[in-house]
Amino acid sequence: MPVPSEPALIKIQGLTKRFGGFTAVDHVTFQVSRGEVLGFLGPNGAGKSTTMRMLAGFVTPTAGTARICGHDVQTDSVAARRCLGFLPEGAPNYPEMTVTAFLTFTARVRGYAGAELARRVAHAVQMTTLESVRLQPIETLSKGFKRRVGLAQALLHDPPVLVLDEPTDGLDPNQKHEVRSLIARMAPTKAIIISTHILEEVDAVCSRAIIIADGRVVADDKPAALVKLHPSGKLDDVFRQITQPPATPKRAA
């Protein structure tokens, strides 16, 4: 008798967000299973960050639902957030705290104490290669290191779901490689969404990609299938073809 497959860890159904008369996200539906790394792509203002904030429970949807590990992010928000590691755009922190102090504070908020707290903090620091700056105040760090502190707090409790908004923003090429390698190592045991403007990142770490434009999903497939949508075979060209409105023919004088 076949073993039933595991339910998707992320389920978004008809998710919609309106701000007055403006629809930022328009009936977005998709799901992500364990072992998938989903690249969430779109031009500025397409609705990516709003979708991710709704999934994380920080923005209330106008309509639709979002579930993490079966928990509705609005009606069962505490259980949903226990399963989620979220790295938002411009991840907030306490700049006067050292890296270790901030991660220790985050671990306490997560309910850890004693030896388990110390183990979690040390592991997060090691995973994100923050050992060299762990005793520095966060405000003294470069943009790249601050981004890695944000990633460390998202990984601290080893959640089954990760939602990462521009995880390599501000990182140098070596740091980008380290973070992408980390995501690849974690991928088999988690469902991961990465919002990014860096299309090479999709090729590097994503098993699937969704392109959103004007608040709507306009493409959803494996990167290898998406590149076939343009004669050049380049994801950059596919992205422009799908997200840019067709040019209006000029009228004859």
Solvent accessible surface area in square Angstrom, and as a share of the most:
residue,aa,sasa,rsa
1,M,232,1.04
2,P,122,0.77
3,V,135,0.77
4,P,119,0.75
5,S,104,0.67
6,E,87,0.39
7,P,98,0.62
8,A,10,0.08
9,L,11,0.06
10,I,0,0.00
11,K,83,0.35
12,I,3,0.02
13,Q,115,0.51
14,G,16,0.15
15,L,0,0.00
16,T,0,0.00
17,K,31,0.13
18,R,105,0.38
19,F,107,0.45
20,G,74,0.71
21,G,90,0.87
22,F,124,0.52
23,T,46,0.26
24,A,10,0.07
25,V,0,0.00
26,D,26,0.13
27,H,113,0.51
28,V,1,0.00
29,T,66,0.38
30,F,13,0.05
31,Q,92,0.41
32,V,0,0.00
33,S,39,0.25
34,R,100,0.36
35,G,35,0.33
36,E,42,0.19
37,V,3,0.02
38,L,0,0.00
39,G,0,0.00
40,F,1,0.00
41,L,0,0.00
42,G,1,0.01
43,P,46,0.29
44,N,130,0.67
45,G,74,0.71
46,A,3,0.02
47,G,9,0.08
48,K,14,0.06
49,S,28,0.18
50,T,22,0.13
51,T,2,0.01
52,M,3,0.01
53,R,90,0.33
54,M,0,0.00
55,L,1,0.01
56,A,1,0.01
57,G,14,0.13
58,F,123,0.51
59,V,35,0.20
60,T,84,0.49
61,P,23,0.14
62,T,67,0.39
63,A,42,0.33
64,G,35,0.34
65,T,58,0.34
66,A,3,0.02
67,R,98,0.36
68,I,1,0.01
69,C,37,0.22
70,G,53,0.51
71,H,59,0.26
72,D,16,0.08
73,V,6,0.03
74,Q,71,0.31
75,T,119,0.69
76,D,60,0.31
77,S,37,0.24
78,V,93,0.54
79,A,20,0.16
80,A,0,0.00
81,R,91,0.33
82,R,162,0.59
83,C,24,0.14
84,L,6,0.03
85,G,0,0.00
86,F,25,0.10
87,L,0,0.00
88,P,24,0.15
89,E,97,0.44
90,G,64,0.62
91,A,18,0.14
92,P,107,0.67
93,N,45,0.23
94,Y,102,0.39
95,P,62,0.39
96,E,115,0.52
97,M,51,0.23
98,T,39,0.22
99,V,0,0.00
100,T,40,0.23
101,A,44,0.34
102,F,14,0.06
103,L,0,0.00
104,T,23,0.14
105,F,78,0.33
106,T,18,0.11
107,A,0,0.00
108,R,157,0.57
109,V,106,0.61
110,R,85,0.31
111,G,64,0.62
112,Y,45,0.17
113,A,75,0.58
114,G,60,0.57
115,A,89,0.69
116,E,66,0.29
117,L,18,0.09
118,A,60,0.46
119,R,129,0.47
120,R,46,0.17
121,V,10,0.06
122,A,62,0.48
123,H,92,0.41
124,A,1,0.00
125,V,8,0.05
126,Q,104,0.46
127,M,35,0.16
128,T,6,0.03
129,T,61,0.35
130,L,0,0.00
131,E,84,0.38
132,S,95,0.61
133,V,11,0.06
134,R,106,0.39
135,L,122,0.61
136,Q,69,0.31
137,P,48,0.30
138,I,1,0.00
139,E,102,0.46
140,T,81,0.47
141,L,13,0.06
142,S,64,0.41
143,K,126,0.54
144,G,3,0.03
145,F,45,0.19
146,K,74,0.31
147,R,16,0.06
148,R,9,0.03
149,V,1,0.00
150,G,5,0.05
151,L,1,0.01
152,A,0,0.00
153,Q,32,0.14
154,A,1,0.00
155,L,5,0.02
156,L,4,0.02
157,H,19,0.08
158,D,92,0.48
159,P,1,0.01
160,P,36,0.22
161,V,0,0.00
162,L,0,0.00
163,V,0,0.00
164,L,0,0.00
165,D,7,0.04
166,E,22,0.10
167,P,2,0.01
168,T,1,0.01
169,D,55,0.29
170,G,41,0.39
171,L,10,0.05
172,D,67,0.35
173,P,110,0.69
174,N,113,0.58
175,Q,27,0.12
176,K,48,0.20
177,H,125,0.56
178,E,70,0.32
179,V,5,0.03
180,R,34,0.12
181,S,36,0.23
182,L,6,0.03
183,I,0,0.00
184,A,55,0.42
185,R,156,0.57
186,M,19,0.08
187,A,13,0.10
188,P,89,0.56
189,T,83,0.48
190,K,12,0.05
191,A,0,0.00
192,I,0,0.00
193,I,2,0.01
194,I,0,0.00
195,S,0,0.00
196,T,1,0.01
197,H,98,0.44
198,I,44,0.22
199,L,25,0.12
200,E,106,0.48
201,E,1,0.00
202,V,0,0.00
203,D,96,0.50
204,A,60,0.47
205,V,19,0.11
206,C,14,0.08
207,S,54,0.35
208,R,37,0.13
209,A,0,0.00
210,I,0,0.00
211,I,0,0.00
212,I,0,0.00
213,A,10,0.08
214,D,124,0.64
215,G,0,0.00
216,R,144,0.53
217,V,50,0.29
218,V,66,0.38
219,A,13,0.10
220,D,65,0.33
221,D,61,0.32
222,K,133,0.56
223,P,16,0.10
224,A,71,0.55
225,A,36,0.28
226,L,4,0.02
227,V,33,0.19
228,K,165,0.70
229,L,93,0.46
230,H,51,0.23
231,P,135,0.85
232,S,52,0.33
233,G,40,0.39
234,K,124,0.52
235,L,7,0.04
236,D,65,0.34
237,D,27,0.14
238,V,0,0.00
239,F,36,0.15
240,R,113,0.41
241,Q,95,0.42
242,I,42,0.22
243,T,21,0.12
244,Q,110,0.49
245,P,113,0.71
246,P,125,0.79
247,A,98,0.76
248,T,120,0.70
249,P,113,0.71
250,K,198,0.84
251,R,230,0.84
252,A,103,0.80
253,A,154,1.20
